[in-house]
Amino acid sequence: MPRAPWRRRRTSDSPRPAGRRWAGRLRRSGTFARQVLLVRVGRRDHDLDEASPTALVRPDRLFPEDSAPLAPYGVGRLTAAEIEAAVPVSPAVGPADPVDAPGPAMAIPLLPGERTMLRRIKFAVVNACTLASLTLGLLAIFQAMQGDVRVAAYCLIACVAFDGLDGALARKMGVASPFGAQMDSLADMCSFGLAAPVVVYASLVGSVSTAAAGVACALVAACAAIRLARFNVSPKDGRFFCGVPTTMAAAVLALAVLIGLPVSGEVQVAGVGLLAFAMVSSFPYAKLARLIKLPPWLWLAPVIGALVDIRLTFAILVVGYLVSGPLLWWRQRRTA
């Protein structure tokens, strides 16, 4: 039977023998460069040394003794020189980053800049104020557990004073550091994120249910933690706070306990929850330094009001400060 004209005839003088067997071998084996690239890039699971994650392919493990996939095509086992010649080693294979390099970790100094004895003393004084705030926060918790709520509230007021003192001293003495900022944040969490809710809980017990008081105080602690974490990673603004600061919230809660507002327990729980949400809000609130720079005649009305009725004056000031955030936010949106 004659061969079809469209079929390719296999001849002896053809440089490339036709047929599926030769093409199948080509697909299965590949070229020398392809084998090297597959081994070095895609098939490293069993070829890398487990003792070193950045180790290169070992030549003696590239092709085992009992297998030679390129032997039918005139290529034997690959040596290290052949591998390096085919695929050069990149400098990024090793531990380029000094952090990943073996060796002892470098200690970061707590006090940046010149480390003289005078600056160390100033640095110690500033951090002593931070530790004093932390200790007073623990003392407030202990006093609240014993039932001395007013003493615990006074301890919170002292925490607020020391918290403002350490920052002012650090800036004035020129010993501000990232370590001091983290210390201040941790002390604030203990004094204002934990001690303040415990004191408020001790003051609410008896007037509201235990569950309602516990939920409100837990909300204050959670929002304080979120507020402090966000403050540490957010860019600083010299004019406004993003949300009510934890120091201000703790001062309001402590003064409310000391004054004893003539409202029901449910209203107090609602006020505590509102203050907690104000801490994690995005409304801008003016810093205390800007409030102090207000004209003196504006402070005359609160002073006279405090002499007449301190509770009503305190409530008006707190509500006015909380409302100032949304008003400033609306004004910025309108002018933008």
C-alpha positions in Angstrom: 0.0 0.0 0.0 1.5 3.3 -1.0 2.5 5.8 1.8 0.4 8.9 2.1 2.1 12.0 0.6 1.5 14.1 3.7 3.3 11.8 6.0 6.9 12.5 6.6 9.2 9.8 5.4 12.0 8.7 7.7 15.3 8.7 5.9 18.8 7.9 6.9 20.3 11.2 5.6 17.9 13.4 7.7 19.8 15.2 10.5 16.8 15.1 12.8 15.1 11.7 12.9 11.3 12.0 12.9 9.0 10.2 15.2 7.3 10.6 18.6 10.0 8.7 20.5 12.7 11.3 19.9 10.3 14.2 20.7 9.3 12.5 23.9 12.9 12.1 25.0 13.4 15.8 24.3 10.5 16.8 26.5 11.5 14.5 29.3 15.2 15.3 29.4 15.7 18.8 28.1 18.9 20.7 27.7 21.8 21.1 30.1 20.8 24.7 31.0 17.2 23.7 31.6 18.2 20.9 34.0 20.5 23.2 35.9 17.7 25.9 36.2 15.2 23.4 37.3 17.4 22.1 40.0 18.5 25.5 41.3 15.2 27.3 41.1 12.2 25.0 41.2 13.3 21.6 42.7 15.1 22.5 45.9 13.0 20.5 48.4 15.4 17.5 48.6 18.6 19.1 47.3 19.1 21.9 49.9 21.0 21.1 53.1 18.5 21.2 55.9 21.1 22.5 58.3 21.4 25.8 56.4 18.4 27.3 54.7 20.6 29.5 52.5 22.9 26.6 51.3 23.4 26.0 47.6 22.8 22.8 45.7 25.5 20.2 46.5 27.1 18.8 43.3 27.2 15.3 44.7 23.4 15.4 45.4 22.5 17.0 42.0 22.4 13.6 40.3 22.8 10.5 42.4 25.3 7.8 41.6 22.6 5.4 40.3 20.9 7.9 38.0 22.3 9.9 35.1 19.4 11.6 33.2 21.7 13.3 30.7 24.0 10.3 30.0 22.3 9.2 26.7 23.1 12.6 25.3 26.7 12.8 26.2 26.4 14.7 29.5 27.6 13.1 32.7 27.5 14.2 36.3 27.7 18.0 36.8 30.5 19.4 38.8 30.4 22.5 41.0 32.4 24.5 38.4 29.9 23.7 35.7 26.9 24.7 37.9 28.5 28.0 38.8 29.4 28.6 35.2 25.8 27.9 34.0 24.0 29.9 36.8 26.2 32.4 38.7 25.5 32.7 42.4 23.7 35.9 43.3 25.1 37.9 46.2 21.6 38.1 47.7 21.6 34.3 48.5 23.5 34.8 51.7 22.4 36.9 54.7 22.9 40.3 53.1 21.0 42.0 56.0 23.2 42.6 59.0 20.2 41.7 61.2 20.1 38.2 59.7 23.8 37.6 60.0 25.0 35.4 62.8 26.5 37.0 65.8 25.4 38.9 68.9 22.6 41.4 68.6 23.6 45.1 68.9 22.3 46.8 72.0 20.3 50.0 71.4 21.2 52.8 73.9 18.3 53.9 76.0 19.5 57.5 76.0 20.5 58.8 72.5 23.1 61.5 72.2 25.9 62.4 74.5 25.9 60.2 77.6 27.3 62.4 80.3 26.7 61.9 84.0 24.4 65.0 84.1 22.2 63.8 81.2 22.0 60.4 82.8 20.7 61.9 86.1 18.1 63.9 84.1 17.1 60.8 82.3 16.7 59.0 85.6 14.6 61.8 87.1 12.2 61.8 84.1 11.8 58.0 84.2 11.3 58.2 88.0 8.3 60.4 87.4 6.9 57.8 84.9 7.5 55.0 87.5 5.8 57.1 90.1 2.7 57.3 87.9 2.8 53.6 87.4 3.1 53.0 91.2 0.3 55.4 92.0 -1.9 53.5 89.5 -1.3 50.3 91.3 -2.0 52.0 94.6 -5.3 53.2 93.3 -6.3 49.7 92.3 -5.4 48.4 95.8 -7.4 51.2 97.5 -10.4 50.6 95.3 -10.3 46.9 96.2 -10.4 47.8 99.9 -13.3 50.1 99.4 -11.5 53.5 99.7 -12.8 54.9 96.5 -12.0 58.5 97.2 -8.4 57.7 98.1 -8.1 55.8 94.9 -9.5 58.8 93.0 -6.9 61.0 94.5 -4.2 58.6 93.4 -5.5 58.8 89.9 -5.3 62.6 90.1 -1.7 62.2 91.2 -1.1 59.9 88.2 -2.3 62.6 85.9 0.0 65.1 87.5 3.1 62.8 87.2 2.2 61.9 83.6 2.2 65.5 82.6 5.4 66.2 84.6 7.6 63.5 83.0 6.8 64.7 79.4 7.5 68.4 80.3 10.7 67.5 82.1 11.9 65.3 79.2 11.4 68.1 76.7 12.9 70.8 78.9 16.0 68.8 79.9 16.5 67.5 76.4 16.4 63.8 77.3 13.4 62.7 75.3 13.9 59.3 73.8 11.9 56.4 72.2 12.5 54.4 75.4 10.9 57.1 77.5 7.9 57.3 75.1 7.3 53.5 75.4 7.7 53.7 79.2 5.1 56.5 79.3 2.7 54.5 77.1 3.0 51.4 79.3 2.5 53.4 82.5 -0.5 55.1 81.0 -2.0 51.8 80.2 -1.6 50.7 83.8 -2.7 54.0 85.4 -5.4 55.1 83.0 -6.4 51.9 81.2 -6.6 49.7 84.2 -6.7 51.7 87.4 -9.3 54.2 86.2 -11.8 51.5 85.2 -11.3 49.7 88.5 -11.9 52.8 90.5 -15.0 53.6 88.5 -16.3 50.1 88.9 -15.9 50.3 92.7 -17.8 53.6 92.7 -20.7 52.2 90.5 -21.2 49.0 92.5 -24.4 49.3 94.4 -26.0 51.9 92.1 -26.2 49.7 89.0 -26.0 46.1 88.2 -22.6 44.4 88.2 -22.9 43.4 84.6 -23.6 46.9 83.4 -20.7 48.4 85.5 -18.3 45.6 84.3 -19.2 46.2 80.6 -18.7 49.9 80.9 -15.4 49.6 82.7 -14.1 46.9 80.3 -15.0 49.2 77.4 -12.9 52.0 78.9 -9.9 49.6 79.3 -10.3 48.3 75.7 -10.6 51.8 74.2 -7.6 53.0 76.2 -5.5 50.3 74.8 -6.6 51.0 71.3 -6.0 54.8 71.9 -2.5 54.3 73.2 -1.5 51.9 70.4 -2.8 54.2 67.7 -1.0 57.1 69.3 2.3 55.3 69.2 2.1 54.6 65.5 0.3 57.7 64.2 2.0 61.0 63.1 2.0 63.6 65.9 0.1 66.8 65.6 1.2 69.7 67.8 -2.2 71.3 68.0 -4.8 68.6 68.4 -5.3 65.1 69.7 -7.0 62.5 67.6 -9.7 61.5 70.1 -9.8 62.2 73.8 -6.4 61.4 75.4 -6.4 58.7 78.1 -5.0 61.2 80.6 -8.0 63.5 80.1 -10.4 60.7 80.3 -8.9 59.4 83.6 -9.0 62.9 85.1 -12.6 63.3 84.2 -13.5 59.9 85.7 -11.5 60.6 88.9 -13.1 64.0 89.4 -16.5 62.6 88.7 -15.9 60.1 91.6 -14.6 62.8 93.9 -17.4 65.3 93.2 -20.2 62.7 93.2 -22.5 63.9 90.4 -26.2 63.8 91.4 -27.3 61.6 88.6 -28.6 58.0 88.4 -26.4 55.0 87.9 -27.7 54.4 84.4 -26.7 57.9 83.4 -23.2 57.4 84.9 -22.8 54.2 82.9 -23.9 55.9 79.7 -21.4 58.7 80.4 -18.6 56.3 81.0 -19.4 54.5 77.7 -19.5 57.8 75.8 -16.1 58.8 77.2 -14.7 55.5 76.1 -15.9 55.9 72.6 -14.6 59.4 72.5 -11.1 58.1 73.2 -11.1 56.0 70.0 -12.9 58.5 67.8 -11.2 60.5 65.0 -12.5 63.9 66.2 -9.8 66.5 66.9 -9.5 67.7 70.5 -7.4 70.7 71.5 -4.4 70.0 73.7 -4.1 71.4 77.2 -1.2 73.7 76.1 -3.6 75.5 73.6 -6.3 75.8 76.3 -3.9 77.4 78.7 -3.1 80.1 76.1 -6.7 81.2 76.0 -7.4 84.8 77.2 -7.5 85.0 81.0 -11.1 86.4 81.0 -12.3 83.1 79.6 -11.2 81.3 82.7 -13.1 83.7 84.9 -16.5 82.1 84.2 -15.4 78.5 85.2 -13.8 79.8 88.4 -16.9 81.7 89.4 -19.1 78.7 88.4 -17.0 76.3 90.5 -17.4 78.6 93.5 -21.2 78.6 93.0 -21.9 75.0 91.9 -18.9 72.8 91.2 -20.9 69.9 90.0 -22.8 71.8 87.4 -19.7 73.6 86.3 -17.8 70.4 86.0 -20.6 68.8 83.9 -20.8 71.8 81.6 -17.0 71.8 81.0 -16.9 68.1 80.3 -19.8 68.2 77.9 -18.4 71.3 76.2 -15.0 69.6 75.7 -16.6 66.4 74.3 -18.7 68.4 71.9 -15.8 70.5 70.7 -14.3 67.5 68.8 -17.2 67.1 66.4 -17.5 70.8 66.0 -13.9 71.2 65.0 -14.2 68.2 62.7 -17.2 69.7 61.0 -15.4 73.0 60.6 -12.4 71.4 59.0 -14.6 69.5 56.6 -16.4 72.7 55.7 -13.3 74.7 55.0 -11.5 71.9 53.1 
